[in-house]
């Protein structure tokens, strides 16, 4: 009786094992964790969009890699990348504090981190770093901004962390903050999406320049996968494909 039951279940077990094996075979070479950070990475009607997303697709094709891209809140993306050896975190602003935490491929774009004001607020005048302390600043509650400001000696009592970047833009226009910290290109994009006059956004003071934003790999990534990805990025950049994507996706 036992043998009869075992023989009846054997084909099903074989089918399940085959299914598991095929699923394992189709597993992506790399996982890419990201957030909503337009125009670099964002979703539109459920579809991934943005410069970094499209460039990632081109890199995957060139390198012959399969990459599974997953959108989630930034801190969860950071944690997922830390727990997943063969994974990428993007779009990641490169900072002194983050330097040793990742292996870097890029830069994708300049991504200078700046303090931004509204042009109509003419009383704000920053001529030297010490002047920054006179004004209230809104920053994303997670990300590089607070670390950069802290290392510059900025008085953190005047800094307010806000969970959603879109809320920061609204709050700046509503007068809740005198300044916001971040990447001007992203805030201008958000302002246009909210129907706000993006031309009002002006750089009041740069707090980090010339470090760029990148694809940040878990430091324990398989070296062969990393090298294939890095070589594909460099080839696309050298051929002018990265510049063409910037011009196509990021409108002046």
C-alpha positions in Angstrom: 0.0 0.0 0.0 2.8 2.4 1.0 4.6 1.6 -2.3 1.4 2.3 -4.3 1.0 5.7 -2.6 4.6 6.6 -3.1 4.5 5.6 -6.8 1.4 7.7 -7.3 3.0 10.8 -5.8 6.4 10.3 -7.5 5.5 12.0 -10.8 4.1 15.0 -8.8 7.3 15.3 -6.8 9.4 15.1 -9.9 7.3 17.9 -11.5 7.7 20.1 -8.4 11.4 19.5 -8.3 11.7 20.4 -12.0 9.6 23.5 -11.4 11.8 24.6 -8.5 15.0 23.9 -10.6 13.7 25.9 -13.5 12.7 28.8 -11.2 16.2 28.7 -9.7 17.7 28.7 -13.2 15.7 31.8 -14.1 16.7 33.7 -11.0 18.2 37.1 -11.9 21.9 37.6 -11.8 21.5 40.8 -9.8 18.8 42.5 -7.8 18.5 46.2 -8.0 16.8 48.1 -5.2 15.5 51.6 -5.7 13.0 54.3 -4.7 10.9 57.0 -6.2 13.5 59.6 -7.1 12.5 61.3 -10.4 13.8 61.9 -13.0 16.4 59.1 -12.2 14.1 56.3 -11.0 10.3 56.4 -10.6 7.1 54.6 -11.6 4.5 55.8 -14.0 1.2 53.9 -14.1 3.1 51.0 -12.5 5.9 51.0 -15.0 9.5 51.8 -14.1 10.9 55.0 -15.7 13.8 57.4 -15.4 17.4 57.9 -16.5 18.9 55.3 -14.1 16.2 52.7 -14.9 16.7 53.0 -18.7 20.4 53.0 -18.4 20.2 49.9 -16.2 18.3 48.2 -19.0 21.0 49.1 -21.5 23.8 47.9 -19.2 22.0 44.6 -18.7 21.6 44.1 -22.5 25.3 45.0 -23.1 26.6 42.8 -20.3 24.3 39.9 -20.9 22.9 40.1 -17.3 19.5 39.6 -15.9 18.5 42.3 -13.4 15.4 42.3 -11.2 14.5 45.9 -10.3 12.4 46.4 -7.2 10.9 49.7 -6.0 10.5 50.4 -2.2 11.1 53.1 0.4 14.7 54.2 0.5 15.6 52.8 4.0 14.1 49.4 3.1 16.1 49.5 -0.2 19.3 50.2 1.8 18.6 47.3 4.1 17.7 44.9 1.3 21.0 45.8 -0.5 23.0 45.2 2.7 21.4 41.7 3.1 21.7 40.7 -0.6 25.3 40.0 -1.8 24.6 40.3 -5.5 22.6 43.5 -5.5 22.6 47.1 -6.5 21.3 50.2 -4.7 20.4 53.2 -6.9 20.4 56.1 -7.6 22.9 56.6 -4.8 24.6 59.9 -4.1 28.3 59.2 -3.4 29.5 60.7 -0.1 32.5 60.5 2.2 30.4 58.6 4.8 29.2 56.0 2.2 32.5 55.6 0.3 33.6 52.3 2.0 30.1 50.8 2.2 29.7 50.0 -1.5 31.4 49.3 -4.8 30.6 52.1 -7.2 29.7 52.2 -10.9 29.1 55.6 -12.4 28.6 58.5 -12.3 25.2 58.5 -13.7 24.9 62.2 -13.3 26.4 65.1 -11.3 23.7 65.1 -8.5 25.3 68.0 -6.7 23.6 68.4 -3.3 22.6 72.0 -2.7 20.5 74.2 -0.5 17.6 75.5 -2.6 15.4 78.6 -2.1 12.6 80.3 -3.9 13.6 83.2 -6.1 10.9 85.4 -4.6 12.5 85.0 -1.1 15.1 87.7 -1.8 16.1 88.2 1.9 17.9 84.8 1.9 21.6 85.5 1.2 24.3 83.0 1.8 27.9 84.2 1.1 29.7 81.8 3.4 28.9 78.5 5.2 28.3 80.3 8.5 25.4 82.2 6.9 23.5 78.9 6.4 22.7 78.8 10.2 20.3 81.7 9.9 17.7 79.8 8.0 15.4 76.8 8.5 15.9 73.8 6.2 13.7 70.9 5.2 15.5 67.7 4.3 14.4 64.1 3.4 14.3 62.2 6.6 16.4 59.4 5.1 19.3 59.9 2.7 22.6 61.7 2.5 21.5 65.3 3.2 21.5 65.2 7.0 24.9 63.5 7.2 26.4 66.1 4.8 24.9 69.0 6.7 26.0 67.6 10.1 29.6 67.2 8.8 29.5 70.8 7.6 28.8 71.8 11.2 25.2 73.0 10.3 23.1 73.6 13.5 20.8 70.6 13.3 18.2 72.3 15.5 17.1 74.3 12.4 16.8 71.2 10.2 13.5 69.3 9.9 13.3 65.8 8.4 10.3 65.2 6.1 9.3 61.6 5.1 8.3 62.3 1.5 10.2 64.4 -0.9 7.0 65.6 -2.6 5.9 67.0 0.8 9.1 69.0 1.1 8.5 70.7 -2.2 5.0 71.7 -1.2 6.2 72.9 2.2 8.9 75.1 0.6 6.4 76.8 -1.6 4.0 77.2 1.3 6.7 78.9 3.4 7.2 76.2 6.0 10.9 76.2 5.3 13.3 78.9 4.0 15.5 76.3 2.3 15.4 72.7 1.3 18.4 70.4 0.8 18.8 68.0 -2.1 19.3 67.6 -5.9 17.9 70.6 -7.8 17.0 68.5 -10.8 14.8 66.2 -8.7 13.0 69.1 -6.9 12.3 70.9 -10.2 10.8 67.7 -11.6 8.6 67.3 -8.6 7.5 70.9 -8.7 6.4 70.6 -12.3 4.4 67.4 -11.5 2.7 69.3 -8.7 1.8 72.3 -11.0 4.2 74.6 -9.1 6.5 77.1 -10.9 9.8 75.2 -11.0 11.6 78.3 -12.3 11.3 79.7 -8.8 13.8 77.2 -7.5 17.3 78.6 -7.1 20.5 77.2 -5.7 21.3 79.2 -2.5 24.5 77.3 -1.6 26.2 74.1 -2.6 26.8 71.6 0.2 28.4 68.9 -1.9 29.7 69.1 -5.4 31.6 66.8 -7.9 30.8 63.5 -6.2 28.0 62.4 -8.5 25.3 59.7 -8.1 26.0 56.0 -8.9 24.9 52.4 -8.9 26.1 51.2 -5.5 26.9 47.5 -5.2 27.0 45.4 -2.1 30.8 45.2 -1.3 30.6 41.4 -1.4 29.2 41.2 -4.9 30.5 38.5 -7.2 33.6 40.1 -8.8 32.8 38.7 -12.2 29.2 40.1 -12.2 30.5 43.5 -11.0 33.2 43.6 -13.7 30.7 42.8 -16.5 28.4 45.5 -15.3 31.2 48.1 -14.9 32.6 47.3 -18.3 29.2 47.7 -19.9 28.6 51.0 -18.2 32.0 52.4 -19.3 31.4 51.2 -22.9 28.0 52.9 -23.1 29.4 56.1 -21.6 32.3 56.1 -24.0 30.0 55.6 -27.0 27.9 58.5 -26.0 24.8 56.4 -25.1 24.7 57.8 -21.5 24.7 61.4 -22.8 22.0 60.6 -25.3 19.8 59.1 -22.6 20.3 62.1 -20.5 19.2 64.4 -23.3 16.3 62.2 -24.1 14.9 61.7 -20.6 16.0 64.7 -18.7 14.7 67.8 -20.4 16.4 71.1 -19.7 
